[in-house]
């Protein structure tokens, strides 16, 4: 939202020339002309990585002289329909159009602020336009510009969009828990507020607006918000934790929804989860201790992974952590970018800047390595391999509690065998009967049980012999896709 249109006007008039994302008019408000100009300016803004484009009435184009205008956007109509509503309907994809009619120094001005969606090139009445010099031209006539524009749409990310605009320095410090940035990095907190703001500008958690204030970007709000619901674009991205009685959803015991940004609330969230997980008693040197039945590192990495890889463009839903009697389920909105069989070994981030910031703050592991570390930790604790359940709009990771091999289904034994084989592959080693016995805590004399699991995994085409000509004695195995990776 524009807070001070007069200051915005002053700032835009300071531009050295009429930019391709900035158009000056006096009184010309022909509806089709305005629609084409919106398309052209919005597309130009995407090419130049601007958050907004502007059309301003009351300014002479050549001289930038403030002459005022007769245009009052709020009063205009097109075919009996509110003018701005008509424009919104004719523009594709839907854009945020903010219109401002105001007086300044005894003259009337109007501003139409256009916020591109960055989904795809902007169309008006089914056609795309671009600014070439001072002229508005059909985009299809300029294929190089069209290619560049499509590239720009892929370059823009949710993290860089504005969560809350036109904030003063005091409001930024009030809404963001900036001190946490320094605490997580082990650095002293600056005593000077200007230094904190300067650092957050450099890190692109916030940016300067054109009205003497600051825009808090989605990345900054996601990490450091004191109250996520204060930011409309990410209000639904809080982490929700539900603890159930038993093994299904029939009886919920407790529910908590976080309000803090991910960097601010991550440690507290892990403590909250840990306190609700089943424990076992151990004696160490005669001293009784309690230990969670789930490895802390595995929980940490799976939860961090869900935060980082969620699809923020899916509205109304955020990460969900469900605690059952025998398992934990961690769900994030958004289809997995990696097919299930390669989740352990492949590396890909949906939100690269969020991932980078969380790594820098020590919240998660290096790029993409969290899941494989979680799998290794789960194996060392002799738990069944986690399930990765992908759907069209979400990704769920299920971490199971302790379960004897004899009580695991055939499918679970085969899946655990496959995951173990992938872990060995990542360690530049092979799976063997011996390594699988160790994985399942089987005794040496129980080698036939391990052999049966290996046979089932081979039959299911999850693993293959490391050497096609190898004998049964001391046989070694790799994942079914391993031969293609050589």
ROPA-654707 format. One record per residue (C-alpha): residue number from 1; x, y, z. Coordinates in steps of 0.25 Angstrom, whole numbers. Each point is the difference from the previous one (the first is absolute). Layout:
<node n="NUM" px="X" py="Y" pz="Z"/>
...
REM end
This chain:
<node n="1" px="0" py="0" pz="0"/>
<node n="2" px="5" py="14" pz="-3"/>
<node n="3" px="0" py="8" pz="12"/>
<node n="4" px="5" py="14" pz="-5"/>
<node n="5" px="-4" py="2" pz="-14"/>
<node n="6" px="6" py="14" pz="0"/>
<node n="7" px="14" py="-5" pz="4"/>
<node n="8" px="-1" py="-12" pz="-10"/>
<node n="9" px="-3" py="11" pz="-11"/>
<node n="10" px="12" py="8" pz="4"/>
<node n="11" px="9" py="-13" pz="0"/>
<node n="12" px="-5" py="-5" pz="-14"/>
<node n="13" px="2" py="14" pz="-6"/>
<node n="14" px="15" py="-1" pz="5"/>
<node n="15" px="2" py="-11" pz="-11"/>
<node n="16" px="10" py="4" pz="-10"/>
<node n="17" px="-10" py="-3" pz="-11"/>
<node n="18" px="-14" py="-6" pz="-2"/>
<node n="19" px="3" py="-15" pz="3"/>
<node n="20" px="-6" py="-11" pz="-8"/>
<node n="21" px="-8" py="-4" pz="13"/>
<node n="22" px="-4" py="15" pz="2"/>
<node n="23" px="-10" py="8" pz="-8"/>
<node n="24" px="-4" py="14" pz="1"/>
<node n="25" px="-14" py="6" pz="-5"/>
<node n="26" px="-7" py="13" pz="1"/>
<node n="27" px="-15" py="-3" pz="-2"/>
<node n="28" px="0" py="-12" pz="-10"/>
<node n="29" px="-8" py="-11" pz="6"/>
<node n="30" px="-5" py="-8" pz="-12"/>
<node n="31" px="-3" py="-14" pz="6"/>
<node n="32" px="7" py="-8" pz="-11"/>
<node n="33" px="12" py="9" pz="0"/>
<node n="34" px="1" py="-2" pz="16"/>
<node n="35" px="-2" py="-15" pz="-1"/>
<node n="36" px="11" py="-1" pz="-11"/>
<node n="37" px="9" py="9" pz="8"/>
<node n="38" px="-2" py="-9" pz="13"/>
<node n="39" px="4" py="-12" pz="-8"/>
<node n="40" px="12" py="7" pz="-5"/>
<node n="41" px="5" py="6" pz="13"/>
<node n="42" px="-2" py="-13" pz="8"/>
<node n="43" px="8" py="-8" pz="-10"/>
<node n="44" px="11" py="11" pz="0"/>
<node n="45" px="0" py="-1" pz="15"/>
<node n="46" px="2" py="-15" pz="0"/>
<node n="47" px="12" py="2" pz="-10"/>
<node n="48" px="6" py="10" pz="9"/>
<node n="49" px="-3" py="-8" pz="13"/>
<node n="50" px="-9" py="12" pz="6"/>
<node n="51" px="-10" py="-3" pz="10"/>
<node n="52" px="-10" py="10" pz="-6"/>
<node n="53" px="-3" py="8" pz="-13"/>
<node n="54" px="-7" py="13" pz="0"/>
<node n="55" px="-9" py="9" pz="-9"/>
<node n="56" px="-1" py="14" pz="5"/>
<node n="57" px="-10" py="11" pz="-4"/>
<node n="58" px="2" py="14" pz="2"/>
<node n="59" px="15" py="0" pz="-6"/>
<node n="60" px="4" py="5" pz="-14"/>
<node n="61" px="8" py="-11" pz="-6"/>
<node n="62" px="11" py="8" pz="-6"/>
<node n="63" px="3" py="10" pz="10"/>
<node n="64" px="-5" py="-7" pz="13"/>
<node n="65" px="-7" py="13" pz="3"/>
<node n="66" px="-11" py="-2" pz="11"/>
<node n="67" px="-12" py="5" pz="-7"/>
<node n="68" px="-11" py="-7" pz="7"/>
<node n="69" px="-11" py="-9" pz="-6"/>
<node n="70" px="-15" py="-1" pz="-2"/>
<node n="71" px="1" py="-15" pz="2"/>
<node n="72" px="-7" py="-6" pz="13"/>
<node n="73" px="3" py="-15" pz="-1"/>
<node n="74" px="-11" py="-3" pz="11"/>
<node n="75" px="-11" py="7" pz="-8"/>
<node n="76" px="3" py="-6" pz="-14"/>
<node n="77" px="-8" py="-11" pz="-6"/>
<node n="78" px="0" py="-9" pz="-12"/>
<node n="79" px="-13" py="-4" pz="-5"/>
<node n="80" px="-7" py="2" pz="13"/>
<node n="81" px="11" py="-7" pz="8"/>
<node n="82" px="10" py="6" pz="9"/>
<node n="83" px="13" py="3" pz="-9"/>
<node n="84" px="10" py="-7" pz="9"/>
<node n="85" px="-9" py="-12" pz="2"/>
<node n="86" px="-1" py="-1" pz="-15"/>
<node n="87" px="15" py="1" pz="-2"/>
<node n="88" px="2" py="-11" pz="10"/>
<node n="89" px="-10" py="-9" pz="-7"/>
<node n="90" px="7" py="3" pz="-14"/>
<node n="91" px="14" py="-3" pz="5"/>
<node n="92" px="6" py="-14" pz="1"/>
<node n="93" px="5" py="-5" pz="9"/>
<node n="94" px="-7" py="8" pz="11"/>
<node n="95" px="9" py="11" pz="5"/>
<node n="96" px="-1" py="9" pz="12"/>
<node n="97" px="-4" py="13" pz="-5"/>
<node n="98" px="0" py="12" pz="10"/>
<node n="99" px="-6" py="13" pz="-4"/>
<node n="100" px="2" py="13" pz="7"/>
<node n="101" px="-6" py="14" pz="-2"/>
<node n="102" px="6" py="11" pz="8"/>
<node n="103" px="3" py="15" pz="1"/>
<node n="104" px="14" py="5" pz="1"/>
<node n="105" px="4" py="15" pz="0"/>
<node n="106" px="-13" py="4" pz="-5"/>
<node n="107" px="-1" py="-10" pz="-12"/>
<node n="108" px="-7" py="-13" pz="-2"/>
<node n="109" px="8" py="-13" pz="-3"/>
<node n="110" px="-4" py="-14" pz="-2"/>
<node n="111" px="10" py="-12" pz="1"/>
<node n="112" px="-3" py="-15" pz="-5"/>
<node n="113" px="10" py="-9" pz="7"/>
<node n="114" px="1" py="-13" pz="-6"/>
<node n="115" px="6" py="-12" pz="7"/>
<node n="116" px="4" py="-11" pz="-10"/>
<node n="117" px="-3" py="-15" pz="3"/>
<node n="118" px="13" py="-5" pz="-6"/>
<node n="119" px="-8" py="-13" pz="-4"/>
<node n="120" px="1" py="3" pz="-15"/>
<node n="121" px="-1" py="12" pz="-10"/>
<node n="122" px="-11" py="10" pz="3"/>
<node n="123" px="-11" py="0" pz="-10"/>
<node n="124" px="-11" py="11" pz="-3"/>
<node n="125" px="-13" py="-5" pz="-7"/>
<node n="126" px="8" py="-13" pz="-4"/>
<node n="127" px="13" py="7" pz="-6"/>
<node n="128" px="13" py="3" pz="6"/>
<node n="129" px="7" py="13" pz="-1"/>
<node n="130" px="14" py="6" pz="3"/>
<node n="131" px="6" py="14" pz="0"/>
<node n="132" px="10" py="3" pz="-11"/>
<node n="133" px="5" py="14" pz="3"/>
<node n="134" px="-12" py="8" pz="3"/>
<node n="135" px="-9" py="-9" pz="-9"/>
<node n="136" px="-9" py="-11" pz="4"/>
<node n="137" px="2" py="-12" pz="-9"/>
<node n="138" px="-6" py="-14" pz="-1"/>
<node n="139" px="10" py="-9" pz="6"/>
<node n="140" px="-1" py="-11" pz="-11"/>
<node n="141" px="7" py="10" pz="-9"/>
<node n="142" px="12" py="-1" pz="9"/>
<node n="143" px="4" py="-14" pz="2"/>
<node n="144" px="13" py="3" pz="7"/>
<node n="145" px="-8" py="8" pz="11"/>
<node n="146" px="-10" py="-11" pz="1"/>
<node n="147" px="11" py="-10" pz="3"/>
<node n="148" px="6" py="9" pz="10"/>
<node n="149" px="-13" py="2" pz="6"/>
<node n="150" px="-3" py="-15" pz="2"/>
<node n="151" px="14" py="-1" pz="6"/>
<node n="152" px="-3" py="11" pz="10"/>
<node n="153" px="-13" py="-7" pz="4"/>
<node n="154" px="8" py="-12" pz="5"/>
<node n="155" px="10" py="9" pz="7"/>
<node n="156" px="-10" py="7" pz="9"/>
<node n="157" px="-2" py="-7" pz="13"/>
<node n="158" px="-10" py="0" pz="11"/>
<node n="159" px="11" py="4" pz="10"/>
<node n="160" px="3" py="13" pz="-7"/>
<node n="161" px="-15" py="4" pz="0"/>
<node n="162" px="-5" py="11" pz="9"/>
<node n="163" px="-7" py="-5" pz="13"/>
<node n="164" px="-2" py="13" pz="6"/>
<node n="165" px="2" py="13" pz="-7"/>
<node n="166" px="4" py="15" pz="4"/>
<node n="167" px="5" py="-3" pz="14"/>
<node n="168" px="8" py="10" pz="9"/>
<node n="169" px="13" py="-4" pz="6"/>
<node n="170" px="-7" py="-1" pz="13"/>
<node n="171" px="-11" py="-9" pz="-6"/>
<node n="172" px="10" py="-9" pz="-6"/>
<node n="173" px="7" py="-2" pz="13"/>
<node n="174" px="-13" py="-2" pz="7"/>
<node n="175" px="-5" py="-11" pz="-9"/>
<node n="176" px="12" py="-8" pz="-2"/>
<node n="177" px="9" py="-6" pz="11"/>
<node n="178" px="13" py="5" pz="-6"/>
<node n="179" px="8" py="-4" pz="12"/>
<node n="180" px="-2" py="-15" pz="-4"/>
<node n="181" px="8" py="2" pz="-12"/>
<node n="182" px="12" py="4" pz="8"/>
<node n="183" px="-2" py="-10" pz="11"/>
<node n="184" px="-1" py="-12" pz="-10"/>
<node n="185" px="13" py="5" pz="-7"/>
<node n="186" px="7" py="1" pz="14"/>
<node n="187" px="3" py="15" pz="-3"/>
<node n="188" px="-3" py="12" pz="10"/>
<node n="189" px="-12" py="8" pz="-2"/>
<node n="190" px="2" py="14" pz="-6"/>
<node n="191" px="-3" py="11" pz="10"/>
<node n="192" px="-4" py="9" pz="-12"/>
<node n="193" px="-13" py="-3" pz="-7"/>
<node n="194" px="5" py="6" pz="-13"/>
<node n="195" px="10" py="-11" pz="-1"/>
<node n="196" px="-10" py="-11" pz="2"/>
<node n="197" px="-9" py="6" pz="-11"/>
<node n="198" px="12" py="2" pz="-9"/>
<node n="199" px="4" py="-15" pz="2"/>
<node n="200" px="-14" py="-5" pz="-3"/>
<node n="201" px="0" py="9" pz="-12"/>
<node n="202" px="13" py="-7" pz="-5"/>
<node n="203" px="-6" py="-14" pz="3"/>
<node n="204" px="-13" py="4" pz="-7"/>
<node n="205" px="-9" py="-3" pz="11"/>
<node n="206" px="-5" py="14" pz="-2"/>
<node n="207" px="1" py="10" pz="-11"/>
<node n="208" px="-2" py="15" pz="-1"/>
<node n="209" px="-13" py="5" pz="-6"/>
<node n="210" px="-2" py="13" pz="-8"/>
<node n="211" px="-6" py="7" pz="11"/>
<node n="212" px="11" py="1" pz="10"/>
<node n="213" px="-4" py="-13" pz="7"/>
<node n="214" px="3" py="-15" pz="-1"/>
<node n="215" px="-7" py="-12" pz="-6"/>
<node n="216" px="1" py="-12" pz="8"/>
<node n="217" px="2" py="-12" pz="-9"/>
<node n="218" px="-6" py="-14" pz="1"/>
<node n="219" px="14" py="-6" pz="3"/>
<node n="220" px="2" py="10" pz="12"/>
<node n="221" px="-14" py="-2" pz="5"/>
<node n="222" px="1" py="-15" pz="-1"/>
<node n="223" px="13" py="-1" pz="8"/>
<node n="224" px="-1" py="11" pz="10"/>
<node n="225" px="-15" py="4" pz="2"/>
<node n="226" px="-5" py="2" pz="14"/>
<node n="227" px="-14" py="-3" pz="-4"/>
<node n="228" px="-2" py="-7" pz="-14"/>
<node n="229" px="-15" py="3" pz="-1"/>
<node n="230" px="4" py="15" pz="-1"/>
<node n="231" px="5" py="-3" pz="-14"/>
<node n="232" px="-11" py="-3" pz="-9"/>
<node n="233" px="8" py="-7" pz="-11"/>
<node n="234" px="6" py="-10" pz="10"/>
<node n="235" px="-11" py="0" pz="11"/>
<node n="236" px="-4" py="-15" pz="-3"/>
<node n="237" px="15" py="-5" pz="0"/>
<node n="238" px="1" py="-2" pz="15"/>
<node n="239" px="4" py="-14" pz="4"/>
<node n="240" px="-12" py="-7" pz="7"/>
<node n="241" px="3" py="-12" pz="9"/>
<node n="242" px="-11" py="-10" pz="4"/>
<node n="243" px="2" py="-11" pz="10"/>
<node n="244" px="-10" py="-12" pz="-1"/>
<node n="245" px="-4" py="-11" pz="10"/>
<node n="246" px="3" py="-13" pz="-6"/>
<node n="247" px="3" py="-3" pz="-15"/>
<node n="248" px="-10" py="8" pz="-7"/>
<node n="249" px="-7" py="13" pz="-1"/>
<node n="250" px="-12" py="-3" pz="8"/>
<node n="251" px="4" py="6" pz="13"/>
<node n="252" px="9" py="12" pz="0"/>
<node n="253" px="7" py="3" pz="13"/>
<node n="254" px="7" py="13" pz="-2"/>
<node n="255" px="2" py="10" pz="-11"/>
<node n="256" px="9" py="12" pz="-2"/>
<node n="257" px="2" py="10" pz="-11"/>
<node n="258" px="13" py="8" pz="0"/>
<node n="259" px="0" py="15" pz="-3"/>
<node n="260" px="15" py="3" pz="0"/>
<node n="261" px="9" py="0" pz="-12"/>
<node n="262" px="7" py="-13" pz="-3"/>
<node n="263" px="14" py="5" pz="4"/>
<node n="264" px="-6" py="6" pz="13"/>
<node n="265" px="-9" py="-12" pz="4"/>
<node n="266" px="8" py="-12" pz="-6"/>
<node n="267" px="7" py="-4" pz="13"/>
<node n="268" px="-12" py="2" pz="9"/>
<node n="269" px="-9" py="-8" pz="-10"/>
<node n="270" px="10" py="-12" pz="0"/>
<node n="271" px="0" py="1" pz="16"/>
<node n="272" px="-16" py="0" pz="-1"/>
<node n="273" px="0" py="-13" pz="-9"/>
<node n="274" px="11" py="-7" pz="8"/>
<node n="275" px="-8" py="2" pz="13"/>
<node n="276" px="-12" py="-7" pz="-6"/>
<node n="277" px="8" py="-12" pz="-6"/>
<node n="278" px="0" py="-14" pz="7"/>
<node n="279" px="13" py="-2" pz="9"/>
<node n="280" px="7" py="-12" pz="5"/>
<node n="281" px="8" py="-1" pz="13"/>
<node n="282" px="15" py="-4" pz="-1"/>
<node n="283" px="11" py="-1" pz="11"/>
<node n="284" px="14" py="6" pz="-3"/>
<node n="285" px="10" py="-4" pz="11"/>
<node n="286" px="-12" py="-2" pz="10"/>
<node n="287" px="-6" py="13" pz="-4"/>
<node n="288" px="-14" py="-1" pz="-5"/>
<node n="289" px="-2" py="8" pz="-13"/>
<node n="290" px="-12" py="2" pz="-10"/>
<node n="291" px="2" py="0" pz="-15"/>
<node n="292" px="-10" py="3" pz="-11"/>
<node n="293" px="-4" py="-12" pz="-8"/>
<node n="294" px="2" py="9" pz="-12"/>
<node n="295" px="14" py="6" pz="-4"/>
<node n="296" px="0" py="15" pz="2"/>
<node n="297" px="9" py="2" pz="-12"/>
<node n="298" px="-10" py="-7" pz="-9"/>
<node n="299" px="-12" py="8" pz="5"/>
<node n="300" px="8" py="13" pz="-2"/>
<node n="301" px="4" py="-3" pz="-14"/>
<node n="302" px="-14" py="-5" pz="-5"/>
<node n="303" px="-7" py="12" pz="7"/>
<node n="304" px="10" py="10" pz="-6"/>
<node n="305" px="-1" py="-7" pz="-14"/>
<node n="306" px="-15" py="2" pz="1"/>
<node n="307" px="1" py="15" pz="3"/>
<node n="308" px="10" py="2" pz="-11"/>
<node n="309" px="-6" py="-8" pz="-11"/>
<node n="310" px="-15" py="4" pz="1"/>
<node n="311" px="-7" py="7" pz="-11"/>
<node n="312" px="-4" py="14" pz="5"/>
<node n="313" px="-9" py="2" pz="-12"/>
<node n="314" px="-10" py="-10" pz="5"/>
<node n="315" px="-9" py="9" pz="9"/>
<node n="316" px="-6" py="-3" pz="13"/>
<node n="317" px="9" py="-11" pz="5"/>
<node n="318" px="13" py="-1" pz="7"/>
<node n="319" px="9" py="-11" pz="5"/>
<node n="320" px="-7" py="-11" pz="9"/>
<node n="321" px="7" py="-9" pz="11"/>
<node n="322" px="-9" py="-11" pz="5"/>
<node n="323" px="5" py="-8" pz="12"/>
<node n="324" px="-7" py="-14" pz="1"/>
<node n="325" px="3" py="-12" pz="10"/>
<node n="326" px="9" py="-7" pz="-10"/>
<node n="327" px="5" py="11" pz="-10"/>
<node n="328" px="2" py="14" pz="-3"/>
<node n="329" px="-6" py="6" pz="-13"/>
<node n="330" px="6" py="13" pz="-6"/>
<node n="331" px="-7" py="6" pz="-12"/>
<node n="332" px="3" py="12" pz="-8"/>
<node n="333" px="-9" py="6" pz="-11"/>
<node n="334" px="6" py="-2" pz="-14"/>
<node n="335" px="3" py="-12" pz="-9"/>
<node n="336" px="14" py="-6" pz="2"/>
<node n="337" px="10" py="5" pz="-10"/>
<node n="338" px="7" py="-13" pz="0"/>
<node n="339" px="-6" py="-14" pz="-2"/>
<node n="340" px="-1" py="-9" pz="12"/>
<node n="341" px="11" py="-10" pz="-3"/>
<node n="342" px="10" py="12" pz="-2"/>
<node n="343" px="-4" py="8" pz="12"/>
<node n="344" px="12" py="-5" pz="9"/>
<node n="345" px="11" py="3" pz="-10"/>
<node n="346" px="-5" py="11" pz="-9"/>
<node n="347" px="2" py="15" pz="3"/>
<node n="348" px="-11" py="11" pz="-4"/>
<node n="349" px="-5" py="12" pz="8"/>
<node n="350" px="-14" py="6" pz="-3"/>
<node n="351" px="3" py="13" pz="8"/>
<node n="352" px="15" py="2" pz="-2"/>
<node n="353" px="2" py="13" pz="8"/>
<node n="354" px="-8" py="-6" pz="11"/>
<node n="355" px="9" py="-12" pz="0"/>
<node n="356" px="12" py="8" pz="-1"/>
<node n="357" px="-4" py="9" pz="12"/>
<node n="358" px="-4" py="-12" pz="9"/>
<node n="359" px="14" py="-6" pz="-3"/>
<node n="360" px="7" py="12" pz="3"/>
<node n="361" px="-8" py="1" pz="13"/>
<node n="362" px="4" py="-14" pz="4"/>
<node n="363" px="-15" py="-5" pz="-1"/>
<node n="364" px="2" py="-10" pz="-10"/>
<node n="365" px="11" py="-8" pz="-7"/>
<node n="366" px="8" py="3" pz="-13"/>
<node n="367" px="-8" py="0" pz="-13"/>
<node n="368" px="-9" py="-12" pz="-1"/>
<node n="369" px="8" py="-8" pz="10"/>
<node n="370" px="-11" py="0" pz="11"/>
<node n="371" px="-8" py="-12" pz="-4"/>
<node n="372" px="12" py="-9" pz="-2"/>
<node n="373" px="5" py="3" pz="14"/>
<node n="374" px="-14" py="-2" pz="5"/>
<node n="375" px="0" py="-14" pz="-6"/>
<node n="376" px="14" py="-4" pz="5"/>
<node n="377" px="-5" py="5" pz="14"/>
<node n="378" px="-12" py="-9" pz="-1"/>
<node n="379" px="8" py="-12" pz="-4"/>
<node n="380" px="10" py="2" pz="11"/>
<node n="381" px="-12" py="0" pz="10"/>
<node n="382" px="-6" py="-13" pz="-7"/>
<node n="383" px="-13" py="6" pz="-4"/>
<node n="384" px="-8" py="-3" pz="-13"/>
<node n="385" px="4" py="8" pz="-12"/>
<node n="386" px="-9" py="13" pz="-1"/>
<node n="387" px="-11" py="0" pz="-10"/>
<node n="388" px="-1" py="11" pz="-11"/>
<node n="389" px="-14" py="2" pz="-4"/>
<node n="390" px="-2" py="10" pz="-12"/>
<node n="391" px="-13" py="5" pz="-5"/>
<node n="392" px="-4" py="11" pz="-10"/>
<node n="393" px="0" py="11" pz="11"/>
<node n="394" px="9" py="-5" pz="11"/>
<node n="395" px="12" py="-8" pz="5"/>
<node n="396" px="-1" py="-8" pz="13"/>
<node n="397" px="12" py="-7" pz="7"/>
<node n="398" px="-4" py="-11" pz="10"/>
<node n="399" px="10" py="-3" pz="11"/>
<node n="400" px="-4" py="-13" pz="7"/>
<node n="401" px="3" py="-4" pz="14"/>
<node n="402" px="8" py="-13" pz="4"/>
<node n="403" px="-6" py="-12" pz="-6"/>
<node n="404" px="6" py="-15" pz="-1"/>
<node n="405" px="4" py="-5" pz="-14"/>
<node n="406" px="-10" py="-11" pz="3"/>
<node n="407" px="-12" py="10" pz="1"/>
<node n="408" px="4" py="8" pz="-12"/>
<node n="409" px="-8" py="-3" pz="-13"/>
<node n="410" px="7" py="-6" pz="-12"/>
<node n="411" px="-1" py="14" pz="-7"/>
<node n="412" px="7" py="7" pz="12"/>
<node n="413" px="11" py="-10" pz="1"/>
<node n="414" px="3" py="2" pz="-15"/>
<node n="415" px="-1" py="15" pz="1"/>
<node n="416" px="9" py="0" pz="12"/>
<node n="417" px="10" py="-9" pz="-8"/>
<node n="418" px="0" py="9" pz="-12"/>
<node n="419" px="2" py="13" pz="9"/>
<node n="420" px="12" py="-7" pz="7"/>
<node n="421" px="5" py="-4" pz="-14"/>
<node n="422" px="-1" py="15" pz="-4"/>
<node n="423" px="7" py="4" pz="12"/>
<node n="424" px="12" py="-9" pz="-2"/>
<node n="425" px="0" py="5" pz="-15"/>
<node n="426" px="2" py="14" pz="5"/>
<node n="427" px="11" py="-5" pz="9"/>
<node n="428" px="7" py="-6" pz="-12"/>
<node n="429" px="-2" py="-14" pz="5"/>
<node n="430" px="-9" py="-12" pz="-3"/>
<node n="431" px="-12" py="-6" pz="8"/>
<node n="432" px="3" py="-14" pz="4"/>
<node n="433" px="-7" py="-11" pz="8"/>
<node n="434" px="9" py="4" pz="12"/>
<node n="435" px="-3" py="15" pz="-1"/>
<node n="436" px="-15" py="-3" pz="-1"/>
<node n="437" px="1" py="-9" pz="12"/>
<node n="438" px="7" py="11" pz="8"/>
<node n="439" px="-11" py="10" pz="-5"/>
<node n="440" px="-11" py="-9" pz="5"/>
<node n="441" px="7" py="-4" pz="13"/>
<node n="442" px="1" py="-15" pz="-5"/>
<node n="443" px="9" py="-10" pz="6"/>
<node n="444" px="11" py="-7" pz="-9"/>
<node n="445" px="-8" py="-13" pz="0"/>
<node n="446" px="-12" py="8" pz="-5"/>
<node n="447" px="6" py="2" pz="-14"/>
<node n="448" px="-11" py="-7" pz="-7"/>
<node n="449" px="-10" py="10" pz="5"/>
<node n="450" px="8" py="11" pz="-6"/>
<node n="451" px="2" py="-8" pz="-13"/>
<node n="452" px="-16" py="-1" pz="-1"/>
<node n="453" px="-1" py="15" pz="1"/>
<node n="454" px="11" py="1" pz="-11"/>
<node n="455" px="-7" py="-10" pz="-8"/>
<node n="456" px="-14" py="8" pz="1"/>
<node n="457" px="7" py="13" pz="-3"/>
<node n="458" px="7" py="-6" pz="-13"/>
<node n="459" px="-14" py="-6" pz="-4"/>
<node n="460" px="-6" py="14" pz="2"/>
<node n="461" px="11" py="6" pz="-8"/>
<node n="462" px="5" py="9" pz="11"/>
<node n="463" px="14" py="-5" pz="0"/>
<node n="464" px="9" py="-6" pz="-10"/>
<node n="465" px="13" py="-8" pz="1"/>
<node n="466" px="13" py="9" pz="0"/>
<node n="467" px="6" py="-10" pz="-9"/>
<node n="468" px="-9" py="-8" pz="-10"/>
<node n="469" px="9" py="-12" pz="1"/>
<node n="470" px="2" py="0" pz="15"/>
<node n="471" px="-3" py="-13" pz="8"/>
<node n="472" px="-9" py="-1" pz="12"/>
<node n="473" px="11" py="0" pz="10"/>
<node n="474" px="5" py="14" pz="4"/>
<node n="475" px="-11" py="6" pz="-10"/>
<node n="476" px="-1" py="15" pz="-1"/>
<node n="477" px="-11" py="9" pz="-4"/>
<node n="478" px="-3" py="14" pz="-5"/>
<node n="479" px="-13" py="8" pz="-2"/>
<node n="480" px="-7" py="-4" pz="-13"/>
<node n="481" px="4" py="13" pz="-6"/>
<node n="482" px="14" py="-1" pz="4"/>
<node n="483" px="5" py="-6" pz="-13"/>
<node n="484" px="-5" py="12" pz="-8"/>
<node n="485" px="8" py="9" pz="10"/>
<node n="486" px="14" py="-7" pz="-3"/>
REM end
